Amino acid sequence: MNSNRIASALVLALFAATSTTSSAEEAAPKPASPLYGVVVPEDYRHWQLVGVATEDAPLDELRAVVGNRIAIDAYRLGQLPFPDGAMLVKLAWKRQRSTEFPAATVPGQPTTVQVMVKDSKRYADSGGWGYGRFVDGQPVDKAQHQTCFACHNALVKARDDVFTKFAP
């Protein structure tokens, strides 16, 4: 009888600990991309670096791509297509010269955060990937999202529509 009470108390405590959300979280859903419903992952700043790139005119940007554990494991194993659950986030900034070391280029003003989410069933019509493009935390318009799959599929279809190669 005593062990049943303890077990019941533990189950209730576990349920309460795993199902609590603040009223602010319930009231304000995260902004989602208009075509795919993709949101910026909460913890992406803690993910591992996949690779970096620069782009010349007209964007003149520095870019870094990070991946969640599923994506990083797939990169390491050379697994194509990427498994469902893989997520990649590209951060982009305007390039600027370092004031401390003028030979260096450093991140300036942020421009976009772009997200790719692999879900072969949900995004079957776009190569298994859902896309999100955000400026100042808000998704860009529908027309800009329509270019994501077309460009990725046209240029890197053989790499499961992923541009960024894993940096050595």
TORVEX-734148 format. One record per atom (N, C-alpha, C): atom name; x, y, z. Coordinates in steps of 0.02 Angstrom, whole numbers, plus 32768, in hexadecimal, padded with zeros to 4 digits. Layout:
<rs>
+----+------+------+------+
| at |    u |    v |    w |
+----+------+------+------+
| CA |    X |    Y |    Z |
...
+----+------+------+------+
</rs>
This chain:
<rs>
+----+------+------+------+
| at |    u |    v |    w |
+----+------+------+------+
|  N | 8029 | 7FC4 | 8000 |
| CA | 8000 | 8000 | 8000 |
|  C | 802B | 803F | 8000 |
|  N | 805E | 8041 | 802A |
| CA | 808B | 8079 | 802E |
|  C | 80B2 | 8082 | 7FED |
|  N | 80C8 | 804B | 7FCF |
| CA | 80ED | 8050 | 7F90 |
|  C | 80C1 | 8068 | 7F57 |
|  N | 807F | 8058 | 7F5A |
| CA | 8051 | 8071 | 7F27 |
|  C | 804A | 80BD | 7F2C |
|  N | 8047 | 80D7 | 7F69 |
| CA | 8041 | 8120 | 7F72 |
|  C | 8080 | 8143 | 7F59 |
|  N | 80BA | 8126 | 7F68 |
| CA | 80F9 | 8143 | 7F51 |
|  C | 80FC | 8142 | 7F05 |
|  N | 80EA | 810A | 7EE7 |
| CA | 80EB | 8104 | 7E9E |
|  C | 80BB | 8136 | 7E7F |
|  N | 807F | 813E | 7E9A |
| CA | 804E | 816E | 7E81 |
|  C | 8069 | 81B5 | 7E86 |
|  N | 8088 | 81C5 | 7EBE |
| CA | 80A4 | 8208 | 7EC8 |
|  C | 80DB | 8215 | 7E96 |
|  N | 8105 | 81E4 | 7E89 |
| CA | 813B | 81EC | 7E58 |
|  C | 8120 | 81F6 | 7E12 |
|  N | 80EC | 81D0 | 7DFF |
| CA | 80CE | 81D8 | 7DBD |
|  C | 80B0 | 821D | 7DB6 |
|  N | 808B | 8234 | 7DE9 |
| CA | 806E | 8277 | 7DE6 |
|  C | 80A3 | 82AD | 7DE3 |
|  N | 80D9 | 82A6 | 7E08 |
| CA | 810F | 82D7 | 7E07 |
|  C | 8131 | 82D8 | 7DC2 |
|  N | 813D | 829D | 7DA6 |
| CA | 815B | 8299 | 7D64 |
|  C | 812E | 82B9 | 7D30 |
|  N | 80EE | 82AB | 7D32 |
| CA | 80BF | 82C8 | 7D03 |
|  C | 80BE | 8314 | 7D09 |
|  N | 80BC | 832E | 7D46 |
| CA | 80BB | 8376 | 7D51 |
|  C | 80FB | 8396 | 7D37 |
|  N | 8134 | 8376 | 7D42 |
| CA | 8174 | 8392 | 7D2C |
|  C | 817C | 8393 | 7CE1 |
|  N | 815E | 8363 | 7CBE |
| CA | 8167 | 8360 | 7C75 |
|  C | 8130 | 8382 | 7C4E |
|  N | 80FA | 8398 | 7C70 |
| CA | 80C3 | 83B5 | 7C4A |
|  C | 80B5 | 83FD | 7C5C |
|  N | 80E4 | 841E | 7C7E |
| CA | 80D8 | 8464 | 7C8F |
|  C | 80F1 | 8491 | 7C58 |
|  N | 80C6 | 84C0 | 7C46 |
| CA | 80D9 | 84F5 | 7C17 |
|  C | 80BD | 8536 | 7C32 |
|  N | 80E0 | 856B | 7C25 |
| CA | 80C8 | 85AB | 7C3D |
|  C | 808E | 85C3 | 7C12 |
|  N | 8065 | 85EF | 7C2E |
| CA | 802D | 8608 | 7C07 |
|  C | 8046 | 8633 | 7BCC |
|  N | 8081 | 8652 | 7BD2 |
| CA | 809D | 8679 | 7B9B |
|  C | 80AE | 864B | 7B60 |
|  N | 80C9 | 860E | 7B6F |
| CA | 80D9 | 85DF | 7B39 |
|  C | 809A | 85C8 | 7B16 |
|  N | 8064 | 85BD | 7B3B |
| CA | 8026 | 85A6 | 7B1E |
|  C | 8005 | 85DD | 7AF5 |
|  N | 800B | 861B | 7B0B |
| CA | 7FE8 | 8653 | 7AEC |
|  C | 800B | 866A | 7AAC |
|  N | 804D | 8663 | 7AA8 |
| CA | 8072 | 867E | 7A6F |
|  C | 8097 | 8647 | 7A4A |
|  N | 8078 | 8629 | 7A17 |
| CA | 809D | 85F7 | 79F0 |
|  C | 80D7 | 8618 | 79CB |
|  N | 810A | 85F0 | 79BF |
| CA | 8145 | 8609 | 799B |
|  C | 8131 | 8618 | 7952 |
|  N | 814E | 864D | 7936 |
| CA | 8141 | 865C | 78F0 |
|  C | 8158 | 8623 | 78C3 |
|  N | 812F | 8610 | 7893 |
| CA | 813E | 85D7 | 7867 |
|  C | 8140 | 85ED | 781E |
|  N | 8169 | 85CB | 77F7 |
| CA | 816D | 85DA | 77B0 |
|  C | 812A | 85CC | 778E |
|  N | 8117 | 85F7 | 775D |
| CA | 80D4 | 85F2 | 7741 |
|  C | 80C5 | 85B3 | 7718 |
|  N | 80F6 | 8597 | 76F6 |
| CA | 80E8 | 855C | 76CD |
|  C | 80F2 | 851A | 76F3 |
|  N | 8121 | 8519 | 7721 |
| CA | 8135 | 84DA | 7740 |
|  C | 8125 | 84D5 | 778A |
|  N | 8116 | 850C | 77AB |
| CA | 8108 | 850A | 77F2 |
|  C | 8145 | 8501 | 781D |
|  N | 8181 | 850C | 7801 |
| CA | 81C0 | 8503 | 7825 |
|  C | 81CB | 853F | 7854 |
|  N | 81E3 | 8530 | 7891 |
| CA | 81F4 | 8565 | 78C1 |
|  C | 823F | 8562 | 78D0 |
|  N | 8259 | 8598 | 78EC |
| CA | 829F | 8599 | 7900 |
|  C | 82A5 | 856F | 793F |
|  N | 82D0 | 853B | 793E |
| CA | 82D7 | 8510 | 7979 |
|  C | 82F1 | 8538 | 79B5 |
|  N | 82D7 | 8528 | 79EF |
| CA | 82E8 | 854D | 7A2C |
|  C | 8333 | 854B | 7A3C |
|  N | 8352 | 8511 | 7A34 |
| CA | 8397 | 8508 | 7A4D |
|  C | 83CC | 8508 | 7A17 |
|  N | 83BE | 8522 | 79DC |
| CA | 83EC | 851B | 79A4 |
|  C | 8431 | 853A | 79B1 |
|  N | 8435 | 856C | 79DC |
| CA | 8476 | 858B | 79EA |
|  C | 84A6 | 855D | 7A10 |
|  N | 848D | 8524 | 7A26 |
| CA | 84B6 | 84F2 | 7A49 |
|  C | 84C9 | 84B8 | 7A1C |
|  N | 84B4 | 84BA | 79DE |
| CA | 84C2 | 8483 | 79B0 |
|  C | 850A | 8487 | 7996 |
|  N | 8521 | 8452 | 7979 |
| CA | 8565 | 844E | 795E |
|  C | 856A | 8470 | 791A |
|  N | 85A3 | 848E | 790E |
| CA | 85B1 | 84AE | 78CE |
|  C | 85B8 | 847A | 7897 |
|  N | 8595 | 8485 | 785F |
| CA | 859C | 845A | 7824 |
|  C | 85D1 | 8479 | 77F6 |
|  N | 85C9 | 84B9 | 77E6 |
| CA | 85F8 | 84DA | 77BA |
|  C | 85EA | 8525 | 77B6 |
|  N | 8617 | 8549 | 7796 |
| CA | 8610 | 8591 | 778D |
|  C | 8618 | 85A2 | 7744 |
|  N | 8601 | 85DE | 7732 |
| CA | 8607 | 85F5 | 76ED |
|  C | 8602 | 8641 | 76EC |
|  N | 8619 | 865D | 76B5 |
| CA | 860F | 86A4 | 76A8 |
|  C | 85EC | 86AB | 7665 |
|  N | 85C9 | 86E1 | 765D |
| CA | 85AB | 86EF | 761C |
|  C | 85BD | 8736 | 7609 |
|  N | 85D4 | 873D | 75CC |
| CA | 85E5 | 877F | 75B3 |
|  C | 85A6 | 87A4 | 759F |
|  N | 85AE | 87D9 | 7579 |
| CA | 8575 | 8802 | 7563 |
|  C | 8540 | 87D6 | 7542 |
|  N | 8502 | 87E4 | 754A |
| CA | 84E9 | 8821 | 7569 |
|  C | 84DE | 881B | 75B4 |
|  N | 84DD | 87DE | 75D0 |
| CA | 84CD | 87D7 | 7617 |
|  C | 8506 | 87E9 | 7646 |
|  N | 8544 | 87D9 | 7632 |
| CA | 857F | 87EB | 765A |
|  C | 8577 | 87D3 | 76A2 |
|  N | 8570 | 8790 | 76AA |
| CA | 8561 | 8773 | 76EB |
|  C | 8595 | 8742 | 7703 |
|  N | 8598 | 873A | 7745 |
| CA | 85BA | 8702 | 7766 |
|  C | 8582 | 86D3 | 777C |
|  N | 858E | 8692 | 7776 |
| CA | 855B | 8661 | 7787 |
|  C | 8579 | 8628 | 77AE |
|  N | 8552 | 860F | 77DD |
| CA | 8564 | 85D4 | 7804 |
|  C | 8528 | 85A6 | 7805 |
|  N | 8534 | 8565 | 77FB |
| CA | 84FE | 8534 | 77FF |
|  C | 850D | 8506 | 783A |
|  N | 84DA | 84FC | 7864 |
| CA | 84DE | 84CF | 789C |
|  C | 84AB | 8497 | 7892 |
|  N | 84B7 | 845E | 78B2 |
| CA | 8489 | 8426 | 78AB |
|  C | 8479 | 8406 | 78EE |
|  N | 843D | 83EA | 78F2 |
| CA | 842C | 83C4 | 792F |
|  C | 8452 | 8382 | 792E |
|  N | 844C | 835B | 7963 |
| CA | 8472 | 831D | 796A |
|  C | 8462 | 82ED | 7931 |
|  N | 8424 | 82E8 | 791B |
| CA | 8412 | 82BA | 78E4 |
|  C | 8436 | 82CE | 78A4 |
|  N | 8438 | 830E | 7895 |
| CA | 845A | 8326 | 7858 |
|  C | 84A5 | 831A | 785D |
|  N | 84C3 | 832A | 7896 |
| CA | 850B | 8321 | 789F |
|  C | 851E | 82D8 | 7898 |
|  N | 84F7 | 82AB | 78B6 |
| CA | 8506 | 8264 | 78B0 |
|  C | 8501 | 824D | 7867 |
|  N | 84D0 | 8266 | 7842 |
| CA | 84C9 | 8255 | 77FB |
|  C | 8505 | 826E | 77D3 |
|  N | 851A | 82AB | 77E0 |
| CA | 8556 | 82C5 | 77BF |
|  C | 8592 | 8298 | 77CC |
|  N | 859D | 8287 | 780B |
| CA | 85D7 | 825E | 781E |
|  C | 85D6 | 821A | 77FD |
|  N | 859A | 81FD | 77F5 |
| CA | 8593 | 81BB | 77D7 |
|  C | 858E | 81BE | 778B |
|  N | 858A | 81FA | 776F |
| CA | 8580 | 8201 | 7727 |
|  C | 853C | 81E8 | 7712 |
|  N | 850B | 81ED | 773E |
| CA | 84C8 | 81D1 | 7732 |
|  C | 849D | 81FF | 7707 |
|  N | 848C | 81E6 | 76CC |
| CA | 845D | 8209 | 76A0 |
|  C | 8429 | 81D7 | 768A |
|  N | 83EB | 81EA | 768A |
| CA | 83D1 | 822A | 76A0 |
|  C | 83D8 | 8232 | 76EB |
|  N | 83D4 | 8272 | 7701 |
| CA | 83D4 | 827F | 7749 |
|  C | 8397 | 825E | 7768 |
|  N | 839C | 8246 | 77A6 |
| CA | 8362 | 8226 | 77C6 |
|  C | 832F | 825B | 77DE |
|  N | 82F2 | 8245 | 77E5 |
| CA | 82BF | 8270 | 7801 |
|  C | 82D5 | 8288 | 7846 |
|  N | 82C7 | 82C7 | 7853 |
| CA | 82DB | 82E6 | 7893 |
|  C | 831A | 830F | 788D |
|  N | 833F | 8308 | 7855 |
| CA | 837A | 8331 | 784B |
|  C | 8364 | 837A | 7841 |
|  N | 838A | 83A7 | 7861 |
| CA | 837B | 83EE | 785A |
|  C | 83BC | 8414 | 7850 |
|  N | 83B9 | 8444 | 7822 |
| CA | 83F2 | 8470 | 7814 |
|  C | 83DA | 84B8 | 781B |
|  N | 8404 | 84E3 | 7838 |
| CA | 83F4 | 8529 | 783F |
|  C | 842E | 8551 | 7824 |
|  N | 841E | 857E | 77F5 |
| CA | 8451 | 85AB | 77D9 |
|  C | 8447 | 85F1 | 77F6 |
|  N | 847C | 860C | 7813 |
| CA | 847B | 8650 | 782D |
|  C | 84A4 | 867A | 77FD |
|  N | 848C | 86B6 | 77EE |
| CA | 84B0 | 86E2 | 77BF |
|  C | 84B5 | 8728 | 77DB |
|  N | 84EF | 8747 | 77CE |
| CA | 84FC | 878B | 77E4 |
|  C | 851C | 87B2 | 77AA |
|  N | 8514 | 87F3 | 77A9 |
| CA | 853A | 881D | 777B |
|  C | 8583 | 8818 | 778F |
|  N | 85AF | 8816 | 775C |
| CA | 85F7 | 8815 | 776A |
|  C | 860E | 885C | 777B |
|  N | 863C | 8860 | 77AB |
| CA | 865B | 88A1 | 77B8 |
|  C | 86A3 | 8896 | 77CE |
|  N | 86CC | 88C7 | 77C4 |
| CA | 8712 | 88C4 | 77D9 |
|  C | 8716 | 88CB | 7824 |
|  N | 8742 | 88A5 | 7841 |
| CA | 874E | 88A9 | 7889 |
|  C | 876F | 88EC | 7899 |
|  N | 8757 | 890D | 78CD |
| CA | 8776 | 894C | 78E1 |
|  C | 87B8 | 893F | 7906 |
|  N | 87BE | 8904 | 7924 |
| CA | 87FB | 88F4 | 7949 |
|  C | 8832 | 88D7 | 791C |
|  N | 881D | 88B4 | 78E8 |
| CA | 884C | 8893 | 78BB |
|  C | 8831 | 889A | 7874 |
|  N | 8841 | 88D1 | 7852 |
| CA | 8822 | 88E2 | 7811 |
|  C | 8829 | 88AD | 77DA |
|  N | 8858 | 887F | 77E0 |
| CA | 885E | 884A | 77AD |
|  C | 8826 | 8816 | 77B4 |
|  N | 8804 | 8817 | 77ED |
| CA | 87D0 | 87E5 | 77FA |
|  C | 878A | 87FF | 77E8 |
|  N | 8761 | 87D1 | 77D2 |
| CA | 871A | 87DE | 77C6 |
|  C | 86F3 | 87BE | 77FF |
|  N | 86C5 | 87E3 | 781C |
| CA | 869E | 87CA | 7855 |
|  C | 8654 | 87D3 | 7848 |
|  N | 862A | 87B0 | 786F |
| CA | 85E1 | 87B9 | 7866 |
|  C | 85CC | 8800 | 787A |
|  N | 85A2 | 881D | 7850 |
| CA | 8584 | 885E | 785F |
|  C | 853B | 8853 | 7870 |
|  N | 8510 | 887B | 7852 |
| CA | 84C8 | 8878 | 785E |
|  C | 84AC | 8834 | 7847 |
|  N | 8485 | 8812 | 7871 |
| CA | 8466 | 87D3 | 785C |
|  C | 8435 | 87E0 | 7822 |
|  N | 8432 | 87B0 | 77F3 |
| CA | 8404 | 87B7 | 77BC |
|  C | 83CB | 8784 | 77BE |
|  N | 83DC | 8744 | 77C3 |
| CA | 83A8 | 8711 | 77C5 |
|  C | 83BC | 86D6 | 77F0 |
|  N | 838A | 86B0 | 7805 |
| CA | 8393 | 866E | 7822 |
|  C | 8368 | 8641 | 77F6 |
|  N | 8387 | 860D | 77D9 |
| CA | 8362 | 85E0 | 77AC |
|  C | 8365 | 859A | 77C8 |
|  N | 832D | 8576 | 77C3 |
| CA | 8326 | 8535 | 77E3 |
|  C | 8310 | 8502 | 77AF |
|  N | 832E | 84C6 | 77B3 |
| CA | 8318 | 848C | 778C |
|  C | 8308 | 8454 | 77BD |
|  N | 82CE | 8435 | 77B4 |
| CA | 82B8 | 83FF | 77E0 |
|  C | 82A7 | 83C3 | 77B4 |
|  N | 82C5 | 8389 | 77C2 |
| CA | 82B9 | 834D | 779B |
|  C | 827E | 8326 | 77B9 |
|  N | 824A | 831D | 7791 |
| CA | 8210 | 82F5 | 77A3 |
|  C | 81F4 | 82DB | 7761 |
|  N | 8209 | 829F | 774E |
| CA | 81FA | 8285 | 770A |
|  C | 81B0 | 827D | 76FD |
|  N | 8187 | 8275 | 7730 |
| CA | 813F | 826E | 7726 |
|  C | 811E | 82B3 | 7722 |
|  N | 812C | 82DD | 7752 |
| CA | 810C | 831F | 7754 |
|  C | 8120 | 834A | 7718 |
|  N | 815E | 8345 | 7703 |
| CA | 8178 | 836F | 76CC |
|  C | 8188 | 8346 | 768E |
|  N | 8160 | 8315 | 7680 |
| CA | 816C | 82E8 | 7646 |
|  C | 8170 | 830E | 7605 |
|  N | 814A | 8343 | 75FE |
| CA | 8149 | 836A | 75BF |
|  C | 8185 | 8397 | 75B6 |
|  N | 81AF | 839E | 75EA |
| CA | 81EA | 83C9 | 75E5 |
|  C | 8229 | 83A2 | 75F8 |
|  N | 822F | 8366 | 75DE |
| CA | 826B | 833F | 75EA |
|  C | 8274 | 8327 | 7631 |
|  N | 8240 | 832B | 7659 |
| CA | 8245 | 8315 | 769F |
|  C | 825A | 834C | 76CF |
|  N | 8266 | 8387 | 76B4 |
| CA | 827D | 83BF | 76DE |
|  C | 8248 | 83F5 | 76E3 |
|  N | 8241 | 8411 | 771F |
| CA | 8219 | 844D | 772A |
|  C | 8249 | 8487 | 7735 |
|  N | 8237 | 84C1 | 771D |
| CA | 8264 | 84FB | 7720 |
|  C | 8245 | 8535 | 7746 |
|  N | 826F | 855A | 7767 |
| CA | 825A | 8597 | 7789 |
|  C | 8290 | 85CC | 7782 |
|  N | 827A | 8608 | 7773 |
| CA | 82A8 | 8641 | 776A |
|  C | 828E | 867A | 7795 |
|  N | 82B8 | 8693 | 77C3 |
| CA | 82A1 | 86C3 | 77F5 |
|  C | 82CF | 8700 | 77F7 |
|  N | 82B1 | 873B | 77FC |
| CA | 82D5 | 877A | 7805 |
|  C | 82BA | 8799 | 7845 |
|  N | 82E6 | 87A9 | 7873 |
| CA | 82D2 | 87C5 | 78B4 |
|  C | 829F | 8798 | 78D6 |
|  N | 82A7 | 8756 | 78D0 |
| CA | 827B | 8727 | 78F1 |
|  C | 8238 | 871A | 78CF |
|  N | 822B | 873D | 7898 |
| CA | 81EB | 8735 | 7874 |
|  C | 81F6 | 8715 | 7830 |
|  N | 81C9 | 86E9 | 781B |
| CA | 81D1 | 86C9 | 77DA |
|  C | 81C8 | 86FC | 77A1 |
|  N | 81EE | 86F1 | 776C |
| CA | 81E7 | 871C | 7731 |
|  C | 81A9 | 8706 | 770B |
|  N | 8198 | 872A | 76D8 |
| CA | 8159 | 871C | 76B4 |
|  C | 815A | 86DA | 768E |
|  N | 8120 | 86C5 | 767B |
| CA | 8116 | 8685 | 7659 |
|  C | 813F | 867F | 7619 |
|  N | 8143 | 86B6 | 75F2 |
| CA | 8167 | 86B4 | 75B3 |
|  C | 81B1 | 86A1 | 75BD |
|  N | 81D0 | 86BC | 75F2 |
| CA | 8216 | 86AB | 75FF |
|  C | 821E | 8663 | 7614 |
|  N | 81ED | 8646 | 7635 |
| CA | 81F1 | 8600 | 7649 |
|  C | 81E8 | 85D2 | 760D |
|  N | 81C6 | 85E8 | 75DA |
| CA | 81BB | 85BE | 759F |
|  C | 81FC | 85B1 | 7579 |
|  N | 822E | 85DB | 7582 |
| CA | 826D | 85D1 | 755F |
|  C | 829B | 859E | 7582 |
|  N | 828F | 858F | 75C1 |
| CA | 82BC | 8564 | 75E7 |
|  C | 82C4 | 851F | 75C7 |
|  N | 828F | 84FA | 75C1 |
| CA | 8293 | 84B6 | 75A6 |
|  C | 82AB | 84B6 | 755E |
|  N | 8292 | 84E4 | 7536 |
| CA | 82A5 | 84E5 | 74EF |
|  C | 82F1 | 84ED | 74E7 |
|  N | 830E | 8519 | 750D |
| CA | 8356 | 8525 | 7508 |
|  C | 837E | 84EA | 7524 |
|  N | 836C | 84D2 | 755F |
| CA | 8390 | 8499 | 757D |
|  C | 838B | 845C | 754F |
|  N | 8350 | 844E | 7536 |
| CA | 8346 | 8412 | 750E |
|  C | 8369 | 8417 | 74CA |
|  N | 836B | 8453 | 74AE |
| CA | 838C | 845C | 746D |
|  C | 83D8 | 8457 | 7472 |
|  N | 83F4 | 846D | 74AA |
| CA | 843D | 8472 | 74AE |
|  C | 845F | 843B | 74D6 |
|  N | 843D | 841E | 7507 |
| CA | 845E | 83EC | 7532 |
|  C | 8431 | 83B0 | 7540 |
|  N | 840A | 839C | 750F |
| CA | 83DD | 8363 | 7518 |
|  C | 8404 | 8324 | 752A |
|  N | 843F | 831A | 750D |
| CA | 8467 | 82DF | 751A |
|  C | 8480 | 82DC | 7563 |
|  N | 847E | 8314 | 7586 |
| CA | 8493 | 8316 | 75CD |
|  C | 8456 | 8321 | 75F9 |
|  N | 841D | 8305 | 75E5 |
| CA | 83DF | 830A | 760B |
|  C | 83CB | 8353 | 7616 |
|  N | 83D6 | 837C | 75E4 |
| CA | 83C2 | 83C2 | 75E4 |
|  C | 83E7 | 83EC | 7618 |
|  N | 8421 | 83D6 | 762F |
| CA | 8447 | 83FA | 7662 |
|  C | 8487 | 8417 | 7643 |
|  N | 848E | 8458 | 7647 |
| CA | 84C9 | 847B | 762C |
|  C | 8507 | 8470 | 7658 |
|  N | 8500 | 8479 | 7699 |
| CA | 853A | 847D | 76C6 |
|  C | 855B | 843A | 76D0 |
|  N | 859B | 8438 | 76C2 |
| CA | 85C3 | 83FC | 76CF |
|  C | 85E0 | 8402 | 7715 |
|  N | 85EB | 83C9 | 7734 |
| CA | 8606 | 83C6 | 7777 |
|  C | 864F | 83DE | 7776 |
|  N | 865F | 8411 | 779E |
| CA | 86A3 | 842C | 77A0 |
|  C | 86D2 | 83FA | 77C2 |
|  N | 870D | 83F0 | 77A4 |
| CA | 873D | 83C2 | 77C2 |
|  C | 8758 | 83DC | 7804 |
+----+------+------+------+
</rs>
